[in-house]
Each structure stands twice: as structure tokens, then as C-alpha cells.
């Protein structure tokens, strides 16, 4: 990044004066030591050595002082034209910041006091009885007056060096003339050409994820826009699902501008602006905002270049000038394949890498995160990493943190565990296809279909309680290799106006960033019908429903809602759904399959008994699960496998829970109370 004032700096003198210019600190100390004589101590001898560098006499009379001041002024003029190599950074900084002589000299002496022990001792000796190791404003005022620059106190107290944090005046309780000039350590190191860092500022870029080619090209375009000096936007907000990805994008923008990034968390420290210029760094404010937050970007005193902001998906920002927004999109499948190859290496075949890219719709940062977790899981198992490990860590919710807003349901559901009628099975298979193709579904379609297309999928599962709606949602997530989160409605809803919408906004934002499947059980409590406005409560309830309708339509993830009745939903919501699947109560054949799926091999019932119970007992899958668990507990208490009597006793208890009598025909042998076969 080109420094604004570099073009104004004079080129190195080809025909320099016979005597090279001494360092600015030496000029100042030589002038301050005008009254020194040999034998006054080590400090005086050191100051006399500074005078000798000017070629001044070692006497302390009036003529000697005048000659010292004259030689100091001549040396200062040479320094301003052609500084020594050790002062090149200070000279350039003084021109860039348009510093007065008093400010430049203050920096030079304060820098010397930090780096040279004898300079600090000389300052203590010169400023007795104040005894300060750093130059005071009174000492600097006297020095500048000797160099022909009056009004030094005003320049130091109200100039740009103090305003930009280059110098700090302390302590505040002392008179102005007794306050000392201090430099932040990163400024001292930067003037020496060395790397230093403020607290709350990070410089490392190793470990940041590699970006997709399309993101790299976008970074170059944004850098070109920031480099234009036509009054355009100088602030670029980079939004990404993960902060590491936003930092990686900011790094690429900075590199395209010929600079390196400095990641700033918290308030910018004093002196940061000049330090950024000295180290050719571009500031990157790392700010995480919640939905609905509005953040005023802090001003970095002394920084006149572009400003980058690395942020998440939510919140707004405000600055004095225009702000450009860059939201990192999810890369296309071809680029995701490259990112997976870069994260996993060549251990997977090209076809397997492409399957990963199609299955997991993630950005660069999330791909790196999942790949690292998959390699760790494979190492623990003593296996070579493959797609199974990636799917397992993704299903376990690695990096997908929704806080208290939702509960992770990470149990994998096998095909045999889901007993459905054929038509419903076909509908679920079609939903799976829609979810897998959602990223590229509209690519080959007409412009009307591509316009405003979002890759989100919204499905409603409707049916009586216990018919497998939640289980089917887990099965879908298992087949997709995505984590399933069940929304905690108690954490979402709030009696305070606007809080429910804020919680939902945060939920959808986190879910979209992490690429998860959201499950709203009993969703009609949130997505219910709008009502006629009779009071304020009706108005706010309708506002909440309106917000939900808009938010779920713009969500780019997968959402599954369950309910016992379709009639409870607002009619406008139906249009926003991609699929509505009816879960009917199971028939006799499905019930028999459900009994077998739950009982497994741990029973002694014959086919006739199972057929009779399946035909007579009109129960849903959830009720059958309850009966089998209760029968298993009863059989375990008698140390045997589940028998017919155990099952009938559990059936009777379940029907009592439901407030119904045990159906006629369920028990063909009412006199039987126990099965005698012991558990093997």
C-alpha cells in the first residue's frame, strides 16, 4: 500500500555534506548539554560526547554555547534534508504526520530514553530535581527555543502527535511543563524497523483457511475499489459464517493493496494509526454483532487509509462515510471440491471429494473445521480418513453451536427403524432429493425460476401424535449427513415485545452459518393463524407471525416443522412450504412391522399373537414404543424374555394412560398371567 507522503520525500542526497547528519536525538542532547564540563560525572561526559559529534567545543562559556547552538541548527537543517539511516523511519513519519519540530524532537528523545541506558540517565541528570527518565515538556521547550522554535509547549500539548497517540503526556496531575513524553512500545519498535504489537491487536495470518478462487477474485475487486481516490467508500464490511473466513478474506484484500492485516479486537489503542502506517498494516476490526445490533465503527486516530471489518451475518454498522458490504457466499460445488481436496489432501478419490462437496454446503472456514475434526476422528479410530468420518463429525454438531436456542439430536436413524406406508416413504425420498439438489436446482431453469431463488427447503410433517414425524426428521438429517437441532420453544418465545423475533433471528442466522437442519416440533404454536386485531396483543402476535413468514422464506437452510393439524397454520404459510407430508396412523401391516422393529429378538411371541395384537390395537409408533419398553421392564424383573403376558400387561397400562379400555381380541388367553420360559 503506497504511503500518501512517500512521493514528497526528497531522494537520498547524492552529494551530501562532508559531515553526515547526526541522529536527531544526538542533536538534541548536544544542545541540552551546553553547560557540561569534564569531570561532572558519567552523564556529563556522555553529553559532551554528543557535542563532539557536532564538532562543537567542549567549553561552557557564552561563546561556546552560541557555537553549540549554531552547530546544532546546522545539523538539524542537514537532518531535515538527509537524515541518517537510523532516523529514516522517524523522518518519514514526521513528514507523513506533519509534525512540528517540538513533536519530532520529543519522539526522538523519548525513543532514545527507551533504548539507551545512558540517555535515560542523562535525562534524569538534566531534569534534576524532577528526576524523570523521559523528556519533560519543559526540557523540550528549552531545547526548541535554543533551536529557534518557540511555542513548543502548545505544539506538544495540542498537536497531531498527541492527538493521534504518537506521544502520551503523563502524569496528568503534574503541571504541563513537568509532564513527560512517553512512546508506546510498538511505536518504539516500529521506528527501529522491528515488529511489535499493541494489546488487542493480532498479526498472525497462519492457520487461516484458503479461499475459493471466486472469493480471491472478489477480494481483488474490492481492493481496487478501496484504492480509488475518488471519494468512494473507504470502509469494507466482510461478512462470513466464521470469523476465520472473514479474516482470511480481509488478508487477501490487504495483500491486494500491498499491505498486511492487523486484526483489532476491542477499542483501537492510542497510537495505532501512526503504527499502522509505519508497519504498512491495514486495520481489520473484528466485531461480532447479534441480530438487531447496530454498531458505530470507532475512528482510528491518525489512520487515513481504508478500514476493513470482519463480522458475522447479523447486525448493522455505521460510519461517517459510505460502507461497502461483502457477504462471502457459499462457493459452488466445483470450488468446494477443491477446498475439500486442499483440506483432506489426496486421500480421497475425486468422486468421493465431489460427493463431499455436494453433500456439505459449506464455506472455506467450515470445510477446514470439519476436515480437521474428521482427521482427528479417523486417527482415534486408527483408520484412514474418508467421507464417513466427515459425515460423523458433521452429524455430531462440530462447530455448529446454537446455544440454548436448540437441542442437538445426533442419533443416527437406520432405514429399518422408520416404518412408513409406501406413499409416505416415496414422499420422504423426494424430499431428500430436493434437499440434495437445492444448491443447483434452479441453474438450468428459466430466468423467472432463477430470480430470487434461495436454496432453502421447508417441509411440514403433519399427523397424529406418535406417527413418527420427529423420527422421520432425524432420518432425513441422517441421510443428508447434517446435524439436526430441535428448537427449544421455551427459549425462543418471550412475553416481552420484540424479544421472540430477536431470538428467532439469532437462531436462523446461526443455523444458516452452520448448515444444520432445524426442527420445529409442534410448530403451530409459532406459525399459527393470524387473527383479527382486537387489542394490542393481537397486533403484536400478528407481527410475530409476519416476521416468521418472511424469515423462514429467506432462510437458506433446511427447516422441518411438525404439527398434529394442518388447519392450525396461517394460509399464507402454505405457499412458503416446499413439501407437506401427511403421516397417517399406521394400519395393521405397518403396526405389525412396528411391533417387530421394536421387539427385535428379545421376545417369545409367535406370529399369531403378533398378528392378533397388531390387528386389534390401533396404536401409533410412539405408543408401541412405550408398550415395548414397559413390557421389557416387566420381563427383566422376572429374568426372562418378553412374553405375551408381559406385552398384554403393558398394553393394558398404555390404554389406561390413553383413557381407553383394552380392545376386545387383543388377548386370546385371558387366564394367562405369566410366561414360564426363562431368559437364556
N, C-alpha and C positions, 0 to 999 in steps of 0.2 A: 504494500500500500504506500503510495508516494506521500511523503511528508509535504504539507502545504507550503512550507517555507524553504524547502531544500533548494529550489531554483534561485532563491535570493541570496544564498550563502556565497561568499566570494571563493573562487578556486584557490587552492594552495599557492602561496607565493613562490614564483619560480626564481625571483631574485630577491630573496629575503634579506633583511638587515644582517649586518655582520654578526651582531649578537642576537641569538634567538630569544623570543619572548619567554620569560619565565612563567611558571604556573601562576594563576590568579591569586591563589592563597599565599604564595611566596611574596607577591607584590604587596598584598595587604599586611602580612606580618612584618615585612621590611619597613613599611611606613609606620606601623604601630610601634616598632622597636627603635624609633629615632632617638630616644633618650637613654638607651642602654650603653653601658660601658663594660669593658672586660673586667672580670673578677666579681661581678654581681651575682653570679650563680649560673647553674646549668641552663636555666630558662633564658637568661640574658644572653649567654653565649650562643644559644640556638637562634635567638632573634638576630644577633649580629651576623650569624651565618646567612640569614635571609637577605640582610643588607648587602653582603658581599656578592650575592648572586645578581644584585642590581649594579654592582661596581661602585657602590656608594662608600664614602669614607667612614671609618669606624670611630668618629668623634661625635660629641654630643653638643657642640656649641650651636649658636643660631645659624651660622653659615652652613654647618654640617646638616642641620635639619632641613634647611632650604634645598640643599643639594639632594638629599634623600627624597624629598617630596617631588622635586623636579624629575629625578630619575624614575621615580615610581609612576609619575604621569606619563612619561615617555614609554615606559614598559607597558603601561595599560593601553596606550594607543597601539603599540605593536601587537598586544594580545588581541585587541578587537579586530585587527586586520588579519592576523595569522596566529591563532593560538597553538600551543604545543599539543602534541598528540594526546597527552593525558587529559587535556581540557576540551577536546573536540566535542564530546557529548554535552558538556556544560555550555560551551559556546553556542552550539546549535539549539539547545533548549532555551537559552536566553533570547535568541532571535525569534524562535517559534512562539514563545510566551510573551514577547515584547517586554522583557524585564528591564527595570531601571538598574543603574549601576549598583545602588544600595542592595537591591534584591539579589543580583548576581554575586556580589561580594559576600553577602550573608550566606548564600548557599555554598560558596567556595570555602569560607572559614568553617562553617558547620560541618561540611564534609571532611575537612582536614581534622577537625576535632574528633570525629568518629573513627578515623583510620590511622592517625599518627599520635602516639602517646605524648611526644614532646609538644605537639601543637596544643593538646588539651592542657598540659602543664603550663605552657606559655600563656594560655588564656586565663588560667587561674591567677598567675603572677601579674598579668596586665590588669586584671579586673579586681584586684585586692581593694577593699575587704569583702566585696561581694562573693568572691571565690567560686565563680561559675566556670565549669569546664567547656561550656559552649558560648559563642559570642553573644553578648547582650546588645540590645538596640542602642544603648548609649555609646558603647565602644564602636559600633558600626557607624553611628552618626559622626563621631570624631574622625574616624578614618575617611569617610566620604568627604567631609569638609576639607581634609588635607589634600584629597584628590580633586578638589574643585567641584564637588557635587553637594550642594546644601540640601536642606529639607529631606534628609534621609529618613527621619522618624515617620513622616507622613507616608513616604513611599513604602516603607516596610509594614506599617500598620494597616494601610488601606489599598495596597497594590494587588496585582494579579497573583503574585506568588503566594500571598496569604489567602486570597480568595479561592484559589484552586488547590490549596492544601499542599503546595510545594514546601512551604515553611510553616512551622507551628510556633506560636509565641506562648511561652509558659514561664512561670505560673501566672494565672490571671489576677491573683490578689496583689501582685507587686506593681510598683509604678512602671509606666511604659518603658522608661529608659533602662530599667533593671530586668526586664523580661528577656529571656534568652531565646535564640533561634534554634529550633530542632528540625531535623530531617527524618522522615520515616525511613526505616532500614531498607525497604525495597527501592526507594529513590537513591539512597547512597550506593547500593549495589548496581543499579541501572546506570548511574553516572560512571561507574567503573567498568561498564560493559559486561556485567555479570547478571545471572538470573536470580531474582528474588521474588517474593510473593507476599501480598497482603493476606491477613486473616480473612477467610470467607471468599477467597479467590483461588480457583483451581486452574492449573495449566496443563495437566496431563491429558493427552488425547488417545493414549494407547488403551486398548480394550473397547473402544467404541465400535459399533457394528459397521460393516461395509454396506454401502448403499447401492440400490439398484441403478442401472445406467440411466433410467429416466429421471431419477432423483438427482443424480450428478449433473445432468444437463439442466434441470430446473435450477440447481444451485448456481450454475454459471450464469444463467439468465438473470436471476435475482441479483447476483453480484454486479452484473453490468448495469442494472437499473440503479443500484445504490451508488455506483461510481460516477453516474452522470451528475454534472454540476449545473443543473437547470432548475433548481428549486423543487425537485420532486421529493418523494418520501425518503426519509433517511432512517426510518425505523422499520425493521422487518420482524414480524412475529412468526416464528416457526412452530407449528402445532403438530404433535405426533402422539401416538398412543403411549410410547415410553420416552422418558426424558433422555435416555441414552441415544435414542434415534434422533431426537431433536438436536442434541449436542453434536452428533455426527454430521447432520445437515449444516449446522452453524459452522462447523470446522471447514466444510467444503466451501461455503460462501466466503469465509475469511481467507482461505487459501487462494481462491479466485481473485481476491482483492490484494493479494501479495502480503497478507498478514497472517498472524496466528491468533487463535482464540484465547480469551481469558474468561473463564466461566465464573460468574459472580452470583453468590447466594447471599441474600440479605441486602442491607443498605450498602451502597458503594462507599468505601473508606475515603477519608481525605487524602488528596494527592494521587488518586487513582488515574485521573485524566492525564496529567503530565507523564506518569509512569507508563501508561498505555502507549503514548507517542514515542517515548524513549525506547521501549522494547518492541515496537511495531506490532502491537497487540490490538485485537478488535474485541470490544466488550460484548459479552453474551450474558444477559440477565436470565437466570434460571428461576422461573416463577411458576409455581403450581397453583392454579386457581380452581375453586369449586364452582359448580353450576350457579349462575346468578351473581357471582362475584364480579366486581369491577375494580380494576387496579390502575392507579395512576403511576406511570413509569417514572422512576426517580431520575433526576438530572445528574449527570456525571460532570462535576465542575472541571473545566479545562479540556473536555473532550469535544472536538468539533467534527468528528467523523461519523460514520454510520453506527447504528446501535442495533444489535440483534437480541431477540427474546426467544428463549427456548421454553415452550409451555405445552400443556396438555390440550385436550379438545375443548375444554369449557372455559367460561369466564371471558371478560372483555378487558381491553386495555385502552388507556387514554394517554396522549402525549400532546405536546404543544404543536407539533407538525403532523403531517399525514402519516398514516400507518399502513404498511402493506402486509397482507396476511398470506402465509403459505402453509397450507394444510397438506402434510405428506400423505398421499393416497396409498392404498394397498397396491403393491406392484402387480402387474399382470402375471399370468401363470408362467410364461417363459422366463421372466426375471426372477420370480420366486424359485424356479428350478435352479437357476444359477446361484441364488443365495443359499439354498439348501446344500448345494454342492460345495460352496465355499465354507459352510459351517460344519459339514459332516465329512468332507474330504471325498475320496473316490471309493469309499467302502460300499456304496450302493450303486446298483446298475442305473443307467439313465432312465429306464422305465419306472423304477422304484422312486427315483427322485421326482419325476413328473407326477407320480401318484401322490407323493407327499405335498407337492405344490398345489395340486388340485384339491386335496382333502383339507389342508390347513391354510386358510385365507388370512395370512399374517404379513405384517411388515417386517423390515430388516431386523429391528431390535428384538421382536418377539421370536423370530426364527432362530437367532443366535441363542436366545434364552432357552428355547425348547431343545435345541441341539446340544447345548451344554448339559442340560438335565438328562437327556437321553443317553449321552455318552457315560454319564455318571451311573445311571441305572444299569446300563449294559456292563460296565466294569464291576459293579457289585454282584451281578449275576454271573460273571465270568464268561460273558458272551460278546460276540461282535455286534456292534450297534446296527440296528436296522429299523425299518418302519414301525415294527411292533413296539419298540421302546419309545419312539416318538409319540405314538398314539397313547401309550400307557401314561406317560408323564403329562400329556395334554389332558387326558381324561381325569387325572388326579388334581387338576387345577393349578399346576405350577405357573406362577406368575399371574394368575387370574384371581385377583383379590377384590371381592365385592363388599368386604367388611361385614357389618351386622345387617346389611340390607337383604342378603340372600344366603341360603344354606347350600353347600355343595353336596350333591348326590352323586358319588363317584363309583357306585357299584355297577359293574358290567352286567347287562341283561342278555342271557342267551336266547336264541330263537325259540327253543322248546319251552322256555318259561312264559312266553306270550301266546296265549291261546285265544284265537280270534276266528270269527267267521271269514270265509274266503273273500267276500267283498271288502271287508274292512282291512284284511291283510293286503289286498291289491291297492287300496287307497293309501295305506301307510308306505308301501313300496313306491307309489307315485310321489308321495311327499318327500321321500328320501332322494329320488331323482331330482326333484325341484331344488332341494337344498344343495345337492352336489353341483348342479349346473347354474346356480344363482349368479355366479360371478360373470359368466359369459353368455347368459341366456338370451339377452337382447342384442348381441353383437351383430347377428346376421339378419335381424328383423328390420322393418321399415323405420323411418325417422320418427313416426308417431309413437312406436313402441320404445324406441331408444330415448326419447325425450323424457327427462325427469325420472328415468329408471333408476331404482335403487336395488341393490342385491339382497335386501332383507326378505325374509319369509315369515309369514304369520299364519298360524294354524290354530283352529279351535276344536277341541275334543269335547263332545257333548254326549252325555249318557248318565244313567243312574249310578249312584254311588257303588263302588266296588267292582265296576266293569272293566278296570284295567287302564284307565286314562293316564294316570301318573306312571304306571309301569310302561305303557307304550311310549311316553315321552322319554323315559330313561333308555328304552330300547333304541329310539331314534338317535339319541345322543351317543349311544354306544356304537351304532353303525357308522355315525359320522366321525367318530374319534374326537368329539368335543366334550368339554366338561358341562355338566348340567347343574344349574343353580335354581333352586326353588325359592321364589321371592317370599320374604317374610312380611306379610301384610301388616303385622303389628308394628314393625319398624318403619314401614313406608307411610302409613296413614297417620295423620296428626289432626288434632282438634283446632290447631292454630291455622289461620288463613294463610295460604301460600306455602306452608311447610310440606304438605303432601306433594305438591308439584315439584318443589325443590328436591325432595328425596327421590322422586321418580326420575328427574333429570339427571341426578348423580348416578342412579342405578343404570339407566340406559347408556350414559356416557362411559362408565366403567365396563359395562358388558360389551359395548361396541369396540372399545380399545382392546379387550382381552379375547374377543371372538369366542363367546360362550353361548350356550342355549339357555334361554330364560324360561322358567316355568312359573306361570301364574295359576296356582290351584284356587278353585272357587273364584274365578276371575270376575264373575258378575258383580261382586262386591265393589270392584273398582270401575268396571266398564259397563255399569248399569245404564238404564234408560235415563235420558234427560226428562225433567218434569216441567210442568208449568210453574212459572215463577210466582210464588205467593208470598214469600218473605226472603230475607237476606240469605238464609241457609240454602234455599233452593237455588238462588243465583250463584252462590259460591260452589255448590255441588255441580251445577251445570258447567261452570268454568273449569272445574277439575276434570270433568268428562271431556270437554272440548280439548283441553291440553293433552289428555291421554290419547285421544283420537289422532291429533297431529303428531305427537311424539312417537307413537308406535308405527305410524306410516313412514316417518323419516329414519327410523332405526334400520341400520344395515346388517343387523344380526338376525338370529333365528329366535322366534318367540312362540311358545306353545301355551295356550290358555285352556283351562278345563272348567267345565260347568255342568250342572245337572239339567239345565234347560237352556235352549237357545232363545226362548222368548224373553228372557230377562235382559238381553243385550239391546243397546240402542241400535235402531235400524241402520244408522249411518256407519256403524262399526262393521257391519257385514261386508260392505264394499271394500273395506280395507283388509279383509282376510283373503289369503291365498287358498286356503283349504278349510272346510268344515267337515269333520269326520264324526259320524254317529256311532257310538258304542252301545249297541243293544244289549239287553240282558241275555246271557248265554242260553241256548237251547239245550235239550237233553244230550246231544252229541258233544257239544262244547263243554257241558258240565262234566260229563264222564272224563273227557280229556283233562279238564282242570283237576278232578279228583286224582287221577293218575299222576299228573305233573306235581301235585303237592305231596302225595303219599310216597312216591318213589318205590323202593323195595322194602321199606320198613313196615309191612303190614301183612296180615294173613287173610284178607278178604278175597273171596272168589269173584269171578266175573259176574255171576248172577246178583250177588249182593251189591256190587258197584253199579250195575245197570239199574237195579231197583232204586237205589238211593239217588242216582243221577236223574232218573225219571220223576221221582216223587218230590224231591226237594228242589224247589225253584230258588236257588241261591246264586248270587253273583260271586265272582272270583275272590273278592275280599272277604266275603262271609265264609267261603270254603276254606280259605287260609286260616281263619280264626278257628274253625271246627277242627282242622287237622292238627293245629298246634295244641289245642286243648286235649284232643284225643292222645296225642303223643305224650303229653304230661301225665295223663291218667295211666297209660300203658307203662310208662317208665316207672311210675310208683309201684307197679306190680311186677316189675322186672320181666317184661315180655314185649313182643312186637305189637303194633296196633291191631286190635281185633275188631270185629263187628260191634261188640257190646261197647267198646271204648268210643267208637265212632258214633253210635246211636246216642250214647250219653252226652257226648259233646254237641251233637245235633240238637238234642232237646234243650240244652243250655243256651245254644245260639238262638233258637226260636223263641225262648223266653225273653232273651235280650231284645228281640225284634217285636215282642208283644204278640206273637202268633203261636198257635198250637202246632205240635209236630204233625206233618201231613200224614194222612192215612196211607198206608202202603210202604212207608219208609222202613218199618220194622216187621219182617215176616215171621219173626220168632220172639214175640214179646216176653216170653218167660225166660229168655236167656239174659243173664246178668254179667257173665264173665267168659273170657276165652282162656282155656287151660294151657295153651301152647306156650311154653317158656321161651324167653328170648335166647337164641343160640349164642 
